[in-house]
Amino acid sequence: MAIRVRPRQLALALPHAESLTRDNFMEGSANAQALALIDGWPDWPNRVMMLAGPEGCGKSHLSAIWAAEAGARSISAHALATADVPAELTTGALVVDDLDPATFDERALFHLLNLSRQDEAFVLLTGRTVPSAFSVQLPDLQSRLRAVTAVTLTLPDDQLFRALIIKFCADRQMSVDDSIVSYLAARIERSFASARQTVELLDQEALRQRRPVTRALAAELLKDSTSD
């Protein structure tokens, strides 16, 4: 279930940092192959690889782990320009985030794939759709995309989902007990994005009402999200 609440006065949002380290990554059957890819670098089957999966499934976390290990630069696919490709590959490794149909410059991507092969650089793409399914105008780019090996992440199982809720709470320094975790896990959409959004809203609501995070507060939040 997606969470939606009525507009209301919000408490001051305090800064918090979501940890994107290897030790903080929640492993499960949904992401085991993708994590194995990251841990297996530089012994990849191809120098250009892709992590594909739904929003919030852990692609950004995994790409951040790899970028730290490989010394990779990072750029959003929509910001990639042909003239900037050589500079983006100066470290020999690059993360290209959010590579989805109709959001990137085809010539820039084609140049990137060619130059990375020429320079023997590593490129990690992330996006919701596997590149072989893209419809592009440049025939040569189509063949390059079909050659990219993609590892797919799926939605979390129950064990991983509960662990994610606990992680997102810990990132916000929220103290929660098992009853709250069980309540949320049984009632919200089983996705990484929904877990993150629900914890964020629960934190905001606790701050707004100056109340501790309890099962009762979670019940009020979810009840309010389904009213109207």
N, C-alpha and C positions, 0 to 999 in steps of 0.2 A: 504494500500500500504506500503510495507516495504521500508525503506529509505536506499539508497546507494549513496554515493558521491565519486567523483574521489579523489585519493590521492592528498593532497596538504599540504603546510606548515601549521602546527597547531600553534595556540597561546599557551602560557604556560597555562596549565590547573590548575586553582586555586582550592584548596580543598573546598568541600561543603559537607554538611551533610543532608541526607534525613531523615526527622523526622519520627520516627516509633512509636509515642505515640498513645494512644487511642483517644485523642482529635483531632489528626491530620489524623485519618483514614476517608476516603471518603466512606460513606455508600450509597448503592443503592440496587435496586432489585437483582442485580447480586451477591451480597455478604451478603444480609441481614441474611440468615440462618446461614452462617458461623460466622458472627459477634455475633449473638444471642448465638451461642455455646460458644464463648469465654467469653462473658459477663455472661453466665450462670454458669461458673465454680465456685465452684466444684460440682455443681449439674448436672453432666453429666450422660447420660444414661448408659455409659460404661466408665471405667477408661482409655481405649485405644481408641482414636478417630483419625480421619484423615480429613485433609483439602485437597481436590482434585480439580484440575483445571489447565487451560493453564498457560504458562509462564507469569509471571508478573501480575497475576490476584489479588494479594494481600495476598497470602498465607504467605509470609515471614513477612509482616507487622503484620498480625494477630497472627502469632506464636511468634513474638517479644513482642506483647502486653501481650499475655498469659504468656510468660516466665518471664516477669517483675512482673506480678501479682502472679504467682505460685512459683517464685524462682527456675525456671527450668533451667537446663543446656541445651546446644544445641550441636548437632553433625550432620554431614552429614552422610547419610545412608551408603555411600561407605567407610566411615572411621570407621564404627562400627565393633569392634572385640570382639569375645567371652570373652576373658580374661578381657576386659575393662568394660563389662556390669555392674558388681556390683558398680564400682566407678561412672559410669555415672548416676546411680540411687540413689546416696547418698542423694540428696536433696528431693527425693520423687516425682520428676517431671522431665520429659525429653522431649525435642523437637528433633525429628529425621527428618531432611530435605532431600528433593529430593529422596524419596523412590520410585523408578521406577524399572520396570523389568530389571533383569540382571545387576543391579548396586550395589548389596549388598551381604553380606555373609549370606546365609540362616541360617546357624547354629547360628550365632551371633544374628540374628533377632529372631529366635525361642527362644533362651536363654533369650533375652530381654523380650519378651512377657510373657514367663513363670515366670520370676523373678518379673516382675512388678505386675503380679497377686498375686504372693506369698507375696510380700512386700506391696501390696495395694498402689502401686505408680501410678501416672498419666503419660501417654505417649501421646504426640500429634505428629502424623505423617503428613508429607506434601509430595505431589507428584502430577504428572499430571494424573495418572491413579488410579481408585479405587482399593483397594487391592484384592477385590473378583475376579478381572479379571486377577490377576497375574498367571503366570504359573511357579510353583516351583517344585523342585525335592523331597523335604521332605513332605510326606503326612500329617504329623501332623502340619507342618507349614501352609499348604494349608487350613486346617480346622481353624487354628487360624486367618488367614487373612480374611477368609469368615465371621468370627464373628466380625471383626472390623467395627464399624459404621463410614461411610464416609459422609461428607457434601461437596457438590460440589459447586464451584464458577463458574460463567459463565462470558461471555464477557459483558462489561458495556453498559448500555443504553445511550442515548444521554446526558441526564442530568449528569450522573455520569462521562461520558467520558470528558465532558467539565470541570467538577470539577477536574478531574485528571490532565488535561493539566495545569490548573491554579496552582494546588498543586506542580507539578514538576517544574514549573517556579518559584514559591515562594521558593522552596527548594534551587534553584540556585540564588536566589535574583535577578531574572529577572523581570523587570517591563513590563507587557503586557496589552493591552487593549482588549476590547471585540471583535474587528474586527479581531485581530490576532487569538484569541481562536476559533472564528467561522470559520475562514479560515482553520486552521489546522484540526478542528474536522470534517469538510466536505470532507477532502482530504486524510487523512491518514487512515491506517487500524485501525478498531475499536477494539483495544486491549490495555491492560495496558502496555505491552512491547513496542509497537509502539509509544505510547504517550511519554513514558520515553525516548526512543531513539531519537525521533524527537526533543524534547526539548533540550536534550544534544547536538545534532548536531547544533541546532539553536544557542545555547549559544556559542559553539565553533566557529561558523562562525562569530558571532557578535564580539567576541574577536579578531579573526584573521583579520577581516576587520576594526576593531575599529569603528564599527557602532552601533547605537542603534538597539534594536530588534524591527523591524517594519513588517507590512504586506508585504511590498515589499521584504524585506530580506527573509521572509518565502517563498514567491513565487519563488524567485531565488533558494533557497535550494531545494524545491520540483521539480522545473523544471530541475535542474541539476541532481537530483536523477533518473529522468526518461529518460534522454538523453542517447546517445550511440546507 
